[in-house]
Amino acid sequence: MFGFLLSFYTNPWVAESGYSKAYGAMAGIMSAILVLFIPMFFYGKRMRVFVHHWKLLQWVKWDEDRETGE
């Protein structure tokens, strides 16, 4: 979704701001997203377990073993 929106609005953004400002901002946004890899690598499992116990997700019903097609 982010990739679609970024590519969809690139031309108007470049026309309004210029190449250097628009692509500099895009590089900053993508760098911030890529930097999230580091904490997700080390704390990803802990975050998934934490989110799994949210009250909102208790309404979603699924089997513990969610194999597809079996």
Gaussian input, Z-matrix of N, CA and C with variables (Angstrom, degrees):
# hf/3-21g

backbone

0 1
 N
 C     1     B1
 C     2     B2     1     A1
 N     3     B3     2     A2     1     D1
 C     4     B4     3     A3     2     D2
 C     5     B5     4     A4     3     D3
 N     6     B6     5     A5     4     D4
 C     7     B7     6     A6     5     D5
 C     8     B8     7     A7     6     D6
 N     9     B9     8     A8     7     D7
 C    10    B10     9     A9     8     D8
 C    11    B11    10    A10     9     D9
 N    12    B12    11    A11    10    D10
 C    13    B13    12    A12    11    D11
 C    14    B14    13    A13    12    D12
 N    15    B15    14    A14    13    D13
 C    16    B16    15    A15    14    D14
 C    17    B17    16    A16    15    D15
 N    18    B18    17    A17    16    D16
 C    19    B19    18    A18    17    D17
 C    20    B20    19    A19    18    D18
 N    21    B21    20    A20    19    D19
 C    22    B22    21    A21    20    D20
 C    23    B23    22    A22    21    D21
 N    24    B24    23    A23    22    D22
 C    25    B25    24    A24    23    D23
 C    26    B26    25    A25    24    D24
 N    27    B27    26    A26    25    D25
 C    28    B28    27    A27    26    D26
 C    29    B29    28    A28    27    D27
 N    30    B30    29    A29    28    D28
 C    31    B31    30    A30    29    D29
 C    32    B32    31    A31    30    D30
 N    33    B33    32    A32    31    D31
 C    34    B34    33    A33    32    D32
 C    35    B35    34    A34    33    D33
 N    36    B36    35    A35    34    D34
 C    37    B37    36    A36    35    D35
 C    38    B38    37    A37    36    D36
 N    39    B39    38    A38    37    D37
 C    40    B40    39    A39    38    D38
 C    41    B41    40    A40    39    D39
 N    42    B42    41    A41    40    D40
 C    43    B43    42    A42    41    D41
 C    44    B44    43    A43    42    D42
 N    45    B45    44    A44    43    D43
 C    46    B46    45    A45    44    D44
 C    47    B47    46    A46    45    D45
 N    48    B48    47    A47    46    D46
 C    49    B49    48    A48    47    D47
 C    50    B50    49    A49    48    D48
 N    51    B51    50    A50    49    D49
 C    52    B52    51    A51    50    D50
 C    53    B53    52    A52    51    D51
 N    54    B54    53    A53    52    D52
 C    55    B55    54    A54    53    D53
 C    56    B56    55    A55    54    D54
 N    57    B57    56    A56    55    D55
 C    58    B58    57    A57    56    D56
 C    59    B59    58    A58    57    D57
 N    60    B60    59    A59    58    D58
 C    61    B61    60    A60    59    D59
 C    62    B62    61    A61    60    D60
 N    63    B63    62    A62    61    D61
 C    64    B64    63    A63    62    D62
 C    65    B65    64    A64    63    D63
 N    66    B66    65    A65    64    D64
 C    67    B67    66    A66    65    D65
 C    68    B68    67    A67    66    D66
 N    69    B69    68    A68    67    D67
 C    70    B70    69    A69    68    D68
 C    71    B71    70    A70    69    D69
 N    72    B72    71    A71    70    D70
 C    73    B73    72    A72    71    D71
 C    74    B74    73    A73    72    D72
 N    75    B75    74    A74    73    D73
 C    76    B76    75    A75    74    D74
 C    77    B77    76    A76    75    D75
 N    78    B78    77    A77    76    D76
 C    79    B79    78    A78    77    D77
 C    80    B80    79    A79    78    D78
 N    81    B81    80    A80    79    D79
 C    82    B82    81    A81    80    D80
 C    83    B83    82    A82    81    D81
 N    84    B84    83    A83    82    D82
 C    85    B85    84    A84    83    D83
 C    86    B86    85    A85    84    D84
 N    87    B87    86    A86    85    D85
 C    88    B88    87    A87    86    D86
 C    89    B89    88    A88    87    D87
 N    90    B90    89    A89    88    D88
 C    91    B91    90    A90    89    D89
 C    92    B92    91    A91    90    D90
 N    93    B93    92    A92    91    D91
 C    94    B94    93    A93    92    D92
 C    95    B95    94    A94    93    D93
 N    96    B96    95    A95    94    D94
 C    97    B97    96    A96    95    D95
 C    98    B98    97    A97    96    D96
 N    99    B99    98    A98    97    D97
 C   100   B100    99    A99    98    D98
 C   101   B101   100   A100    99    D99
 N   102   B102   101   A101   100   D100
 C   103   B103   102   A102   101   D101
 C   104   B104   103   A103   102   D102
 N   105   B105   104   A104   103   D103
 C   106   B106   105   A105   104   D104
 C   107   B107   106   A106   105   D105
 N   108   B108   107   A107   106   D106
 C   109   B109   108   A108   107   D107
 C   110   B110   109   A109   108   D108
 N   111   B111   110   A110   109   D109
 C   112   B112   111   A111   110   D110
 C   113   B113   112   A112   111   D111
 N   114   B114   113   A113   112   D112
 C   115   B115   114   A114   113   D113
 C   116   B116   115   A115   114   D114
 N   117   B117   116   A116   115   D115
 C   118   B118   117   A117   116   D116
 C   119   B119   118   A118   117   D117
 N   120   B120   119   A119   118   D118
 C   121   B121   120   A120   119   D119
 C   122   B122   121   A121   120   D120
 N   123   B123   122   A122   121   D121
 C   124   B124   123   A123   122   D122
 C   125   B125   124   A124   123   D123
 N   126   B126   125   A125   124   D124
 C   127   B127   126   A126   125   D125
 C   128   B128   127   A127   126   D126
 N   129   B129   128   A128   127   D127
 C   130   B130   129   A129   128   D128
 C   131   B131   130   A130   129   D129
 N   132   B132   131   A131   130   D130
 C   133   B133   132   A132   131   D131
 C   134   B134   133   A133   132   D132
 N   135   B135   134   A134   133   D133
 C   136   B136   135   A135   134   D134
 C   137   B137   136   A136   135   D135
 N   138   B138   137   A137   136   D136
 C   139   B139   138   A138   137   D137
 C   140   B140   139   A139   138   D138
 N   141   B141   140   A140   139   D139
 C   142   B142   141   A141   140   D140
 C   143   B143   142   A142   141   D141
 N   144   B144   143   A143   142   D142
 C   145   B145   144   A144   143   D143
 C   146   B146   145   A145   144   D144
 N   147   B147   146   A146   145   D145
 C   148   B148   147   A147   146   D146
 C   149   B149   148   A148   147   D147
 N   150   B150   149   A149   148   D148
 C   151   B151   150   A150   149   D149
 C   152   B152   151   A151   150   D150
 N   153   B153   152   A152   151   D151
 C   154   B154   153   A153   152   D152
 C   155   B155   154   A154   153   D153
 N   156   B156   155   A155   154   D154
 C   157   B157   156   A156   155   D155
 C   158   B158   157   A157   156   D156
 N   159   B159   158   A158   157   D157
 C   160   B160   159   A159   158   D158
 C   161   B161   160   A160   159   D159
 N   162   B162   161   A161   160   D160
 C   163   B163   162   A162   161   D161
 C   164   B164   163   A163   162   D162
 N   165   B165   164   A164   163   D163
 C   166   B166   165   A165   164   D164
 C   167   B167   166   A166   165   D165
 N   168   B168   167   A167   166   D166
 C   169   B169   168   A168   167   D167
 C   170   B170   169   A169   168   D168
 N   171   B171   170   A170   169   D169
 C   172   B172   171   A171   170   D170
 C   173   B173   172   A172   171   D171
 N   174   B174   173   A173   172   D172
 C   175   B175   174   A174   173   D173
 C   176   B176   175   A175   174   D174
 N   177   B177   176   A176   175   D175
 C   178   B178   177   A177   176   D176
 C   179   B179   178   A178   177   D177
 N   180   B180   179   A179   178   D178
 C   181   B181   180   A180   179   D179
 C   182   B182   181   A181   180   D180
 N   183   B183   182   A182   181   D181
 C   184   B184   183   A183   182   D182
 C   185   B185   184   A184   183   D183
 N   186   B186   185   A185   184   D184
 C   187   B187   186   A186   185   D185
 C   188   B188   187   A187   186   D186
 N   189   B189   188   A188   187   D187
 C   190   B190   189   A189   188   D188
 C   191   B191   190   A190   189   D189
 N   192   B192   191   A191   190   D190
 C   193   B193   192   A192   191   D191
 C   194   B194   193   A193   192   D192
 N   195   B195   194   A194   193   D193
 C   196   B196   195   A195   194   D194
 C   197   B197   196   A196   195   D195
 N   198   B198   197   A197   196   D196
 C   199   B199   198   A198   197   D197
 C   200   B200   199   A199   198   D198
 N   201   B201   200   A200   199   D199
 C   202   B202   201   A201   200   D200
 C   203   B203   202   A202   201   D201
 N   204   B204   203   A203   202   D202
 C   205   B205   204   A204   203   D203
 C   206   B206   205   A205   204   D204
 N   207   B207   206   A206   205   D205
 C   208   B208   207   A207   206   D206
 C   209   B209   208   A208   207   D207

   B1=1.4346
   B2=1.5336
   B3=1.3146
   B4=1.4654
   B5=1.5203
   B6=1.3242
   B7=1.4576
   B8=1.5155
   B9=1.3312
   B10=1.4561
   B11=1.5157
   B12=1.3275
   B13=1.4635
   B14=1.5254
   B15=1.3090
   B16=1.4588
   B17=1.5244
   B18=1.3237
   B19=1.4632
   B20=1.5231
   B21=1.3109
   B22=1.4524
   B23=1.5276
   B24=1.3181
   B25=1.4567
   B26=1.5225
   B27=1.3244
   B28=1.4620
   B29=1.5259
   B30=1.3107
   B31=1.4679
   B32=1.5279
   B33=1.3386
   B34=1.4676
   B35=1.5313
   B36=1.3310
   B37=1.4666
   B38=1.5251
   B39=1.3393
   B40=1.4659
   B41=1.5284
   B42=1.3227
   B43=1.4693
   B44=1.5242
   B45=1.3301
   B46=1.4665
   B47=1.5235
   B48=1.3437
   B49=1.4614
   B50=1.5223
   B51=1.3065
   B52=1.4557
   B53=1.5180
   B54=1.3250
   B55=1.4658
   B56=1.5196
   B57=1.2974
   B58=1.4668
   B59=1.5290
   B60=1.3053
   B61=1.4724
   B62=1.5325
   B63=1.3217
   B64=1.4698
   B65=1.5201
   B66=1.3339
   B67=1.4609
   B68=1.5210
   B69=1.3163
   B70=1.4641
   B71=1.5212
   B72=1.3305
   B73=1.4687
   B74=1.5165
   B75=1.3406
   B76=1.4705
   B77=1.5287
   B78=1.3109
   B79=1.4678
   B80=1.5232
   B81=1.3270
   B82=1.4596
   B83=1.5189
   B84=1.3267
   B85=1.4677
   B86=1.5255
   B87=1.3220
   B88=1.4613
   B89=1.5331
   B90=1.3164
   B91=1.4660
   B92=1.5166
   B93=1.3285
   B94=1.4668
   B95=1.5249
   B96=1.3251
   B97=1.4663
   B98=1.5265
   B99=1.3218
   B100=1.4600
   B101=1.5257
   B102=1.3308
   B103=1.4630
   B104=1.5311
   B105=1.3324
   B106=1.4598
   B107=1.5307
   B108=1.3332
   B109=1.4542
   B110=1.5234
   B111=1.3040
   B112=1.4699
   B113=1.5302
   B114=1.3546
   B115=1.4670
   B116=1.5315
   B117=1.3336
   B118=1.4645
   B119=1.5320
   B120=1.3114
   B121=1.4607
   B122=1.5265
   B123=1.3293
   B124=1.4563
   B125=1.5241
   B126=1.3287
   B127=1.4607
   B128=1.5196
   B129=1.3213
   B130=1.4554
   B131=1.5173
   B132=1.3122
   B133=1.4686
   B134=1.5174
   B135=1.3155
   B136=1.4526
   B137=1.5338
   B138=1.3395
   B139=1.4622
   B140=1.5203
   B141=1.3375
   B142=1.4640
   B143=1.5156
   B144=1.3156
   B145=1.4582
   B146=1.5183
   B147=1.3299
   B148=1.4657
   B149=1.5235
   B150=1.3235
   B151=1.4570
   B152=1.5255
   B153=1.3142
   B154=1.4667
   B155=1.5332
   B156=1.3024
   B157=1.4576
   B158=1.5220
   B159=1.3310
   B160=1.4597
   B161=1.5226
   B162=1.3192
   B163=1.4636
   B164=1.5257
   B165=1.3225
   B166=1.4620
   B167=1.5298
   B168=1.3116
   B169=1.4591
   B170=1.5180
   B171=1.3237
   B172=1.4550
   B173=1.5278
   B174=1.3401
   B175=1.4676
   B176=1.5184
   B177=1.3248
   B178=1.4582
   B179=1.5208
   B180=1.3052
   B181=1.4721
   B182=1.5215
   B183=1.3160
   B184=1.4502
   B185=1.5130
   B186=1.3140
   B187=1.4454
   B188=1.5185
   B189=1.3141
   B190=1.4562
   B191=1.5273
   B192=1.3321
   B193=1.4554
   B194=1.5269
   B195=1.3367
   B196=1.4608
   B197=1.5189
   B198=1.3220
   B199=1.4495
   B200=1.5341
   B201=1.3075
   B202=1.4591
   B203=1.5298
   B204=1.3222
   B205=1.4503
   B206=1.5091
   B207=1.3081
   B208=1.4732
   B209=1.4992
   A1=109.50
   A2=116.38
   A3=119.41
   A4=110.74
   A5=116.36
   A6=120.01
   A7=112.54
   A8=116.60
   A9=119.91
   A10=110.95
   A11=116.56
   A12=119.44
   A13=111.59
   A14=116.16
   A15=119.50
   A16=111.04
   A17=116.84
   A18=119.05
   A19=111.92
   A20=118.03
   A21=122.26
   A22=111.63
   A23=117.49
   A24=121.42
   A25=114.26
   A26=117.86
   A27=120.48
   A28=112.42
   A29=117.32
   A30=119.73
   A31=112.76
   A32=120.18
   A33=118.24
   A34=112.79
   A35=116.41
   A36=120.41
   A37=110.31
   A38=116.72
   A39=120.97
   A40=110.17
   A41=117.05
   A42=120.17
   A43=111.34
   A44=116.49
   A45=120.09
   A46=112.84
   A47=117.10
   A48=120.80
   A49=114.64
   A50=117.54
   A51=120.70
   A52=110.78
   A53=114.95
   A54=120.03
   A55=113.34
   A56=117.33
   A57=119.19
   A58=111.69
   A59=118.42
   A60=119.88
   A61=111.87
   A62=116.92
   A63=120.01
   A64=111.40
   A65=117.37
   A66=119.44
   A67=111.92
   A68=118.06
   A69=119.85
   A70=111.45
   A71=116.35
   A72=119.73
   A73=110.92
   A74=117.07
   A75=120.01
   A76=110.94
   A77=116.79
   A78=120.21
   A79=110.43
   A80=117.22
   A81=120.42
   A82=112.43
   A83=116.67
   A84=120.92
   A85=110.35
   A86=117.01
   A87=120.22
   A88=111.74
   A89=117.74
   A90=120.53
   A91=111.10
   A92=116.86
   A93=120.22
   A94=110.89
   A95=116.80
   A96=120.02
   A97=110.35
   A98=117.40
   A99=120.05
   A100=112.40
   A101=117.94
   A102=121.15
   A103=110.48
   A104=117.84
   A105=120.40
   A106=112.27
   A107=116.72
   A108=120.07
   A109=111.30
   A110=118.00
   A111=121.67
   A112=111.53
   A113=119.96
   A114=117.36
   A115=113.04
   A116=117.44
   A117=118.65
   A118=110.78
   A119=117.84
   A120=120.91
   A121=110.42
   A122=117.03
   A123=120.77
   A124=113.12
   A125=118.64
   A126=121.88
   A127=113.48
   A128=118.44
   A129=121.76
   A130=113.66
   A131=117.23
   A132=119.79
   A133=110.06
   A134=117.67
   A135=121.93
   A136=110.98
   A137=116.62
   A138=120.55
   A139=111.43
   A140=117.72
   A141=120.71
   A142=111.34
   A143=117.89
   A144=121.25
   A145=110.08
   A146=117.49
   A147=121.55
   A148=111.09
   A149=116.90
   A150=121.04
   A151=110.69
   A152=117.35
   A153=121.55
   A154=111.21
   A155=118.69
   A156=122.14
   A157=113.63
   A158=118.79
   A159=120.70
   A160=110.26
   A161=116.88
   A162=121.45
   A163=111.43
   A164=117.49
   A165=120.81
   A166=111.18
   A167=117.52
   A168=120.82
   A169=112.73
   A170=118.16
   A171=120.18
   A172=111.13
   A173=117.15
   A174=120.98
   A175=111.87
   A176=116.73
   A177=121.23
   A178=107.64
   A179=115.94
   A180=120.19
   A181=109.14
   A182=116.44
   A183=121.32
   A184=108.65
   A185=115.33
   A186=121.02
   A187=109.73
   A188=116.66
   A189=120.20
   A190=110.52
   A191=115.18
   A192=119.79
   A193=107.27
   A194=116.73
   A195=120.44
   A196=111.20
   A197=116.56
   A198=119.85
   A199=108.52
   A200=116.72
   A201=120.16
   A202=110.21
   A203=115.05
   A204=120.60
   A205=115.84
   A206=117.57
   A207=118.56
   A208=110.15
   D1=-43.06
   D2=179.39
   D3=-62.82
   D4=-42.44
   D5=178.83
   D6=-62.48
   D7=-41.32
   D8=177.87
   D9=-63.06
   D10=-48.80
   D11=-178.32
   D12=-63.13
   D13=-39.92
   D14=179.25
   D15=-63.78
   D16=-44.17
   D17=179.98
   D18=-72.93
   D19=-31.36
   D20=-178.40
   D21=-69.46
   D22=-37.49
   D23=-176.63
   D24=-101.83
   D25=8.79
   D26=-178.08
   D27=-64.37
   D28=-47.80
   D29=-176.40
   D30=-61.63
   D31=-48.66
   D32=176.74
   D33=-62.85
   D34=-35.90
   D35=-179.67
   D36=-65.35
   D37=-44.61
   D38=179.14
   D39=-65.54
   D40=-39.30
   D41=179.85
   D42=-63.88
   D43=-35.02
   D44=-178.28
   D45=-82.63
   D46=-42.67
   D47=-171.81
   D48=-102.49
   D49=-22.98
   D50=-174.22
   D51=97.93
   D52=160.12
   D53=-175.35
   D54=-62.89
   D55=-47.73
   D56=-172.76
   D57=-66.04
   D58=-41.69
   D59=179.82
   D60=-70.51
   D61=-43.60
   D62=-178.36
   D63=-65.53
   D64=-49.57
   D65=-178.31
   D66=-72.87
   D67=-28.03
   D68=172.83
   D69=-65.11
   D70=-42.09
   D71=177.07
   D72=-65.92
   D73=-40.74
   D74=178.20
   D75=-62.58
   D76=-40.18
   D77=178.14
   D78=-64.72
   D79=-39.27
   D80=177.44
   D81=-65.02
   D82=-42.46
   D83=178.52
   D84=-63.13
   D85=-47.38
   D86=-179.35
   D87=-66.08
   D88=-35.94
   D89=176.89
   D90=-64.40
   D91=-41.38
   D92=178.31
   D93=-62.82
   D94=-39.56
   D95=178.90
   D96=-68.33
   D97=-41.66
   D98=-179.43
   D99=-68.29
   D100=-30.38
   D101=178.88
   D102=-67.21
   D103=-23.46
   D104=177.46
   D105=-64.46
   D106=-15.81
   D107=177.24
   D108=-59.10
   D109=-38.08
   D110=-174.09
   D111=-62.82
   D112=-55.03
   D113=178.13
   D114=-67.34
   D115=-30.75
   D116=178.47
   D117=-67.89
   D118=-32.25
   D119=178.44
   D120=-64.95
   D121=-42.52
   D122=-175.96
   D123=-87.83
   D124=-34.54
   D125=-173.24
   D126=-117.63
   D127=11.96
   D128=-176.15
   D129=-60.67
   D130=-45.58
   D131=-178.67
   D132=-64.97
   D133=-42.31
   D134=178.92
   D135=-61.20
   D136=-40.07
   D137=178.64
   D138=-67.55
   D139=-41.32
   D140=179.46
   D141=-64.25
   D142=-41.05
   D143=178.02
   D144=-65.54
   D145=-41.18
   D146=178.36
   D147=-61.71
   D148=-45.77
   D149=-178.90
   D150=-68.81
   D151=-32.36
   D152=179.97
   D153=-60.75
   D154=-27.76
   D155=-177.75
   D156=-94.96
   D157=8.40
   D158=176.07
   D159=-64.85
   D160=145.05
   D161=179.72
   D162=-61.26
   D163=-37.15
   D164=-179.77
   D165=-61.28
   D166=-38.14
   D167=-178.93
   D168=-77.62
   D169=-11.72
   D170=177.47
   D171=-69.00
   D172=-20.03
   D173=177.18
   D174=-74.42
   D175=-23.42
   D176=-179.81
   D177=-81.08
   D178=126.75
   D179=-177.84
   D180=-105.78
   D181=123.80
   D182=172.28
   D183=-149.74
   D184=156.78
   D185=178.52
   D186=-74.17
   D187=152.64
   D188=176.91
   D189=-62.12
   D190=-38.00
   D191=178.23
   D192=-99.77
   D193=102.26
   D194=-173.87
   D195=-104.01
   D196=50.87
   D197=176.96
   D198=-69.33
   D199=139.56
   D200=-178.36
   D201=-94.07
   D202=136.72
   D203=174.39
   D204=77.97
   D205=9.98
   D206=-179.33
   D207=-122.25

